[in-house]
Amino acid sequence: MSVSLTKESRIVAKHSLIYGLGNLLNQGLAFFLLPIYTRFLTPRDYGVKELVGLSADIIGTLLATAFSSAMYRFYFEYDDPEDRETVISTAIIAIGVIGVGGVVVLAPLSPLLAEYILDSRELFSFFLIAFCSMWFQVLLNVGYDYLRANHQSLRFVGLSFGKLLLAIALNIYFIIYLKIGVLGVLLSTLISSMALFGVLVIPLLVRVGFRFSWERFRDMLQFGAPVVIAQFGAFVVHLSGRFFIKGLGSIADTGVYSLGYRFGTLPSTFISGPFNQAFQPRRLELFKKEESERVFGRLFTYYILVIMCAGLFISVLSRNIIMIMADSKFWGSYRIVPFVVLANIVFSLHYHLTMGIFIAKKTRYLAFIDFSNGAFILVLNYFLISHYGMFGAAYASLAASIYKVSLTYYLSSRHYRIHFEFFRIFKILFVSALIYAISVFIKIESIYLDTLVKVLLIGTYPAILYLVRFFYPEELQKAAVYVKPRVRLLRNVLKISA
């Protein structure tokens, strides 16, 4: 049976939109709280928050990644619900036990980490709280993976919304009312993670049963271990820049860079993340069907189209948004945003290019790619940050992302070749670069009028793509079928209101 492009596009789009809302609620907490953070925290405080959070994230995400990718792979290998439940239960138990071991080992090291990372042993409690939060969040990832694997995107959003409301309330209480700064941010994360753990993970373990399979554990560990090495390399690419900035500059510089970096990752967070959450499990169900290579190639084009539009929006408007939302101490962060946006978009492409590696179960390729990429960016960070400061970190991230995507494409295509639409992708890149170049010359004194003009400029994105003949006739026809009834409905509503 062949794969239907229209059907798969709708399925992926539907769940991507829902997961996008979930990510907005789950990952967007920092953006909702930016006005609070940048007014009640100094750049140094913000840098401390980022460095502590990143240190815990490195450990937690490595553990989660080992079993997350393996869980998807082996969950869909079985048709029997009992076998699938065993995979889930084994993953929860394994991560829980290994995670406890990790916290026990890391807790005594907290004073040492505080001294070397934060220049103060007195802040060791920050790391203790962050490591405890890490344990809960790693287990929450298993629950999220289960929801994605079973296409329960609405439940994912509901849980994310509940966690968001609780986290916002706690942050406001701790930061504004109690005025305990970074400690309040860390406590908010811990408490909200514990609450969601009780709502999601414990009921899930009760549902699938408390059973552990050594065979499943060995299979997942064998499959996921190389991915851990790969993920470590990815962390080095994304996070090492901030530690280099702290070492070669200051914690305050790290805080300013971190704010700009967070804006630069918005397209990845709200476009790439949701798309992958919907499509990564789905593609493992479809790759054996006819026409899958063509369908994957077309979906890749649509992905580039959407994420480049989002990246353009953030790159063009970041200066205005940061000046409106943040305290003046953080305004300099906007200058690195376009470079970070481009680096993260390029980096996100590798998720689409790993199909052949996963099909062939050659996860050791991922270890080689990311380990070599991590070594590459460490060298770049040292030399570029020494000369160009936080710009050097952005340049290094872009160069490393290009290296990773190129090598991933070369190794993966040897096992499964997706039919990419290179000429159409070139048109997207050309139009995006053209609009950004024009926006650089728009400088209006009123920040709100400047924002309006730039938004209108970005609005020409689809029109220019139409002029360069990007769209196929059948795509225009399907768009017309979708748009015309809604335009007609809008006209009727306007007539009634008039």
C-alpha positions in Angstrom: 0.0 0.0 0.0 1.3 3.4 -1.0 1.5 6.4 1.3 -1.0 9.3 0.7 0.7 12.7 0.7 -2.5 14.5 1.5 -3.5 12.2 4.3 0.0 12.2 5.9 0.3 16.0 5.5 -3.0 16.4 7.3 -2.1 14.0 10.1 1.3 15.6 10.7 -0.1 19.1 10.4 -2.9 18.4 12.9 -0.7 16.8 15.5 2.1 19.3 14.9 -0.3 22.2 15.6 -1.5 20.6 18.8 2.0 19.7 19.9 3.0 23.2 19.0 0.4 24.5 21.4 1.7 22.0 24.0 5.3 23.3 23.5 4.1 26.8 23.8 2.7 25.9 27.2 5.4 23.5 28.2 8.5 25.2 26.9 7.2 28.8 26.6 7.2 29.4 30.3 10.4 31.3 30.2 9.0 33.7 27.6 5.8 34.3 29.5 7.9 35.2 32.5 10.6 37.2 30.6 9.2 40.6 31.8 9.5 39.3 35.4 12.9 37.7 35.0 14.5 40.7 33.3 13.1 43.2 35.9 13.6 41.2 39.1 16.7 39.4 38.1 20.0 41.0 37.1 22.0 39.8 34.0 24.2 37.9 36.5 21.1 36.3 38.2 19.8 35.3 34.8 23.2 33.8 33.9 23.2 31.8 37.1 19.7 30.5 36.4 20.8 29.4 32.9 24.1 27.8 33.9 22.5 25.8 36.7 19.6 24.7 34.5 21.9 23.8 31.7 24.1 21.7 34.0 21.2 19.6 35.1 19.7 19.5 31.6 22.8 17.9 30.2 22.6 15.0 32.6 18.8 14.6 32.4 18.5 14.8 28.7 21.3 12.3 28.1 19.5 9.8 30.2 16.1 10.5 28.7 17.5 10.4 25.1 19.0 6.9 25.6 15.5 5.4 26.3 13.3 7.8 24.4 14.7 7.0 21.0 14.9 3.3 21.9 11.4 3.3 23.3 9.9 4.6 20.0 11.9 2.0 18.0 10.9 -1.0 20.1 7.4 0.1 21.0 6.4 0.0 17.3 8.2 -3.3 16.8 5.5 -5.1 18.6 1.8 -5.4 17.8 0.8 -7.1 21.0 -0.4 -4.5 23.6 1.2 -6.5 26.4 4.6 -6.3 24.8 4.2 -2.6 24.2 3.3 -2.1 27.9 6.4 -4.1 28.9 8.5 -1.7 26.9 7.0 1.3 28.6 7.2 -0.2 32.1 10.8 -1.2 31.6 11.7 2.3 30.4 10.1 3.9 33.4 11.8 1.6 35.9 15.2 1.7 34.3 15.2 5.5 34.0 13.9 5.9 37.6 16.6 3.6 39.1 19.5 5.0 37.0 18.3 8.6 37.7 18.3 8.0 41.5 21.9 6.7 41.2 22.8 9.8 39.2 21.4 12.2 41.8 23.1 10.3 44.7 26.5 10.6 42.8 26.0 14.2 41.9 24.7 15.6 45.2 28.1 15.5 47.0 29.6 17.3 44.0 27.2 20.2 44.2 29.6 22.5 46.2 32.4 21.8 43.7 30.1 22.6 40.7 28.9 25.8 42.4 32.5 26.9 42.9 33.7 26.3 39.4 30.5 27.2 37.4 29.0 30.0 39.6 32.2 31.1 41.4 30.5 30.6 44.8 30.3 27.4 46.9 27.5 29.0 48.9 25.1 28.4 45.9 25.5 24.6 46.0 21.8 24.2 47.0 20.8 25.5 43.5 22.4 22.4 42.0 20.7 20.0 44.5 17.3 21.4 43.6 18.1 21.3 39.9 19.2 17.6 40.1 16.0 16.6 41.9 14.0 18.4 39.3 16.0 16.6 36.6 14.9 13.2 38.0 11.2 14.1 37.8 11.5 15.7 34.4 13.3 12.7 32.9 10.5 10.4 34.0 8.0 12.9 32.7 9.6 12.6 29.2 8.6 8.9 29.2 5.0 9.9 29.9 5.2 12.4 27.1 6.7 9.8 24.7 3.9 7.5 25.5 1.3 10.1 24.7 3.0 10.9 21.4 3.4 7.3 20.4 -0.4 6.9 20.9 -1.2 10.2 19.2 -2.8 11.6 22.4 -1.8 15.1 21.5 -4.9 16.8 23.2 -4.0 15.2 26.5 -0.4 16.3 26.1 -1.7 19.9 25.7 -4.0 19.7 28.7 -1.2 18.5 31.0 1.1 21.1 29.6 -1.4 23.8 30.3 -1.9 22.7 33.9 1.8 22.7 34.5 2.1 26.1 33.0 -0.5 27.7 35.2 1.1 26.1 38.3 4.6 27.2 37.3 3.6 30.8 36.6 1.8 31.1 39.9 4.8 29.7 41.8 7.2 32.0 40.0 5.2 35.0 40.7 4.9 34.0 44.4 8.6 33.2 44.9 10.1 36.0 42.7 7.8 39.0 43.2 6.2 38.3 46.6 9.0 36.5 48.5 11.8 38.1 46.4 14.1 35.0 46.5 15.3 35.4 42.9 16.9 32.4 41.3 16.0 30.1 44.2 12.4 30.8 43.4 12.8 29.9 39.8 14.4 26.6 40.7 11.8 25.8 43.4 9.0 26.5 40.9 10.4 24.0 38.4 10.8 21.3 41.1 7.3 21.7 42.5 5.5 21.8 39.1 7.5 18.8 37.9 6.5 16.8 41.0 2.9 17.7 40.6 2.8 16.6 36.9 4.7 13.4 37.8 1.9 12.4 40.1 -0.7 13.1 37.5 1.0 11.5 34.5 3.7 9.0 35.3 2.3 7.2 38.3 -1.1 6.5 36.7 0.8 5.4 33.5 2.9 2.9 35.5 -0.3 1.6 37.2 -2.0 1.2 33.8 0.9 -0.7 32.0 1.8 -2.7 35.1 5.0 -2.8 37.2 7.1 -5.3 35.2 10.7 -5.2 34.1 12.2 -7.2 31.2 15.9 -7.6 31.1 15.7 -8.5 27.5 13.9 -5.3 26.6 16.2 -3.3 28.8 19.3 -4.7 27.0 17.8 -4.1 23.6 16.9 -0.5 24.5 20.3 0.1 26.1 22.2 -1.3 23.1 20.1 0.8 20.8 20.2 4.0 22.9 23.7 4.0 24.2 25.2 5.4 20.9 22.4 7.9 20.9 23.6 9.2 24.3 27.0 9.9 22.8 25.3 11.6 19.9 23.2 13.7 22.3 26.2 14.6 24.3 27.8 16.0 21.2 24.6 17.9 20.5 24.7 19.4 24.0 28.3 20.5 23.4 27.1 22.3 20.3 24.2 24.0 21.9 25.4 24.7 25.4 29.2 24.9 25.5 29.1 28.5 24.1 27.6 29.8 27.3 30.2 28.1 29.5 32.9 29.5 27.3 31.4 33.0 27.5 31.3 32.7 31.3 34.9 31.5 31.4 36.3 34.1 28.9 33.9 36.8 30.0 31.5 36.9 32.9 28.3 35.3 34.2 26.5 38.6 33.3 27.6 38.2 29.7 26.3 34.7 29.8 22.9 36.0 31.0 22.7 38.5 28.1 23.7 35.9 25.5 21.3 33.3 27.0 18.3 35.7 26.5 19.3 36.2 22.8 19.9 32.5 22.4 16.4 31.7 23.9 14.8 34.0 21.3 16.9 32.4 18.6 15.6 28.9 19.4 11.9 29.9 19.2 11.5 28.5 15.6 13.0 25.2 16.8 10.9 25.1 19.9 7.6 25.8 18.3 8.0 24.5 14.7 10.7 21.8 14.7 9.8 20.4 18.1 6.1 19.8 17.4 6.8 18.6 13.9 9.2 16.0 15.2 6.9 15.0 18.0 4.2 14.2 15.5 6.4 12.9 12.6 9.2 10.9 14.3 7.0 8.1 15.5 4.9 8.3 12.4 7.7 7.8 9.9 8.8 4.5 11.5 5.3 3.2 10.7 5.4 4.4 7.1 8.9 3.9 5.7 8.2 0.4 4.2 5.2 1.6 2.2 5.4 2.7 -1.5 6.0 6.3 -2.3 7.3 7.0 1.3 10.5 8.5 -0.1 8.6 11.0 -2.2 6.1 11.8 0.6 9.0 12.4 3.1 10.7 14.7 0.6 7.5 16.8 0.1 6.9 17.0 3.9 10.5 18.2 4.3 9.9 21.0 1.8 6.8 22.1 3.7 8.8 22.0 6.9 11.5 24.3 5.5 8.7 26.6 4.2 7.1 27.0 7.7 10.3 27.1 9.8 12.0 29.7 7.5 8.9 31.9 7.8 9.0 31.6 11.6 12.8 32.2 11.6 12.3 35.3 9.5 9.7 36.6 11.8 12.0 36.2 14.9 15.1 37.5 13.1 13.4 40.6 11.8 11.4 41.5 15.0 13.7 40.3 17.8 15.2 43.8 18.4 11.8 45.4 18.9 10.4 42.5 20.9 13.3 42.5 23.3 13.2 46.3 23.8 9.5 46.1 24.6 9.7 43.1 26.9 13.0 43.2 28.6 14.9 45.7 30.8 17.5 47.9 29.0 20.3 45.8 30.6 19.4 43.0 28.2 18.8 44.9 25.0 22.2 44.0 23.5 21.1 40.4 23.2 19.1 41.0 20.0 22.2 41.3 17.9 23.0 37.6 18.0 19.4 36.4 17.4 19.5 36.1 13.5 22.7 34.0 13.7 21.3 31.7 16.4 18.0 31.4 14.5 19.9 30.3 11.3 22.1 27.9 13.3 19.1 26.2 15.0 17.2 25.9 11.8 20.1 24.2 10.1 20.6 22.0 13.1 17.0 20.9 13.1 17.3 19.5 9.6 19.4 16.6 10.8 16.3 15.1 12.5 14.8 14.6 9.0 18.0 13.1 7.6 18.5 10.3 10.1 15.8 8.0 8.6 18.3 5.7 7.0 20.4 5.5 10.1 17.5 4.4 12.3 16.1 2.0 9.7 19.5 0.3 9.4 19.9 0.5 13.2 23.3 2.2 12.7 23.0 4.5 15.7 26.8 4.3 16.1 26.8 6.7 13.1 25.0 9.3 15.3 27.6 8.9 18.0 30.4 9.5 15.5 28.6 12.5 13.9 27.9 14.3 17.2 31.1 13.4 19.0 33.2 14.8 16.1 30.9 17.8 15.9 31.3 18.4 19.6 35.1 18.4 19.3 34.8 20.7 16.3 32.7 23.3 18.1 34.9 23.2 21.2 37.8 24.4 19.1 35.7 27.0 17.3 34.3 28.3 20.6 37.7 28.8 22.1 39.1 30.8 19.2 36.0 32.6 18.1 34.7 33.6 21.5 38.2 34.8 22.5 38.1 37.3 19.5 34.4 38.0 19.0 32.7 37.4 22.3 29.1 36.2 22.2 29.1 36.7 18.4 31.8 34.0 18.3 29.6 31.6 20.0 26.8 32.2 17.5 29.2 31.8 14.5 30.6 28.5 16.0 27.1 27.1 16.5 26.2 27.9 12.8 29.4 26.3 11.5 28.9 23.2 13.6 25.3 22.8 12.5 26.3 22.9 8.9 28.9 20.2 9.5 26.5 18.0 11.3 23.7 18.2 8.7 26.1 17.5 5.8 27.7 14.4 7.5 24.3 13.1 8.5 22.9 13.4 5.0 25.9 11.6 3.6 25.8 8.6 6.0 22.0 8.2 6.1 21.4 8.4 2.4 23.5 5.3 1.9 20.7 3.3 3.6 17.5 5.2 2.7 17.3 8.0 0.1 14.6 10.6 0.5 13.6 12.4 -2.7 14.3 16.0 -1.6 13.0 18.9 -3.7 16.3 20.9 -3.8 15.2 23.6 -6.3 12.1 24.5 -4.3 14.1 24.6 -1.1 16.5 27.0 -2.8 13.6 29.3 -3.7 12.5 29.4 0.0 16.0 30.3 1.1 16.3 33.0 -1.6 13.0 34.7 -0.7 13.8 34.5 3.1 17.2 36.1 2.5 15.7 38.8 0.3 13.1 39.8 2.9 15.6 39.9 5.7 18.0 42.0 3.7 15.3 44.6 3.0 14.3 44.6 6.7 17.8 45.7 7.8 17.3 49.0 6.0 14.0 49.7 7.7 14.7 52.0 10.7 11.7 54.0 12.0 11.9 56.0 15.2 8.6 54.8 16.6 9.2 51.2 17.7 5.6 50.2 17.2 5.4 51.7 13.7 8.7 50.0 12.9 7.2 46.7 14.1 4.1 47.2 12.0 6.0 47.9 8.8 8.2 44.9 9.3 5.3 42.6 10.0 3.7 43.8 6.7 7.1 43.1 5.0 7.1 39.5 6.3 3.5 39.2 5.1 4.8 39.4 1.5 6.6 36.0 2.0 3.9 33.8 0.4 3.3 36.4 -2.4 7.0 36.5 -3.4 7.1 32.7 -3.3 4.1 32.7 -5.7 6.0 35.1 -8.0 9.0 32.8 -8.2 6.7 29.9 -9.0 7.4 28.0 -5.8 3.9 26.5 -5.5 2.7 23.6 -7.7 -0.7 24.0 -9.4 -2.3 21.2 -7.3 -1.1 22.9 -4.1 -2.7 26.2 -5.2 -5.9 24.3 -6.0 -6.0 22.6 -2.6 -5.3 25.9 -0.9 -8.2 27.6 -2.8 -10.6 24.8 -1.8 -9.6 25.3 1.8 -9.6 29.2 1.7 -12.7 30.0 -0.4 -15.4 28.7 2.0 -13.7 30.5 4.9 -13.5 33.8 3.0 -17.2 33.4 2.1 -18.1 32.7 5.7 -16.1 35.8 6.8 -18.0 38.0 4.3 -21.3 36.7 5.5 -20.4 37.5 9.1 -19.3 41.0 8.2 -22.6 41.6 6.3 -24.6 40.5 9.3 -22.6 42.7 11.7 -23.0 45.6 9.4 
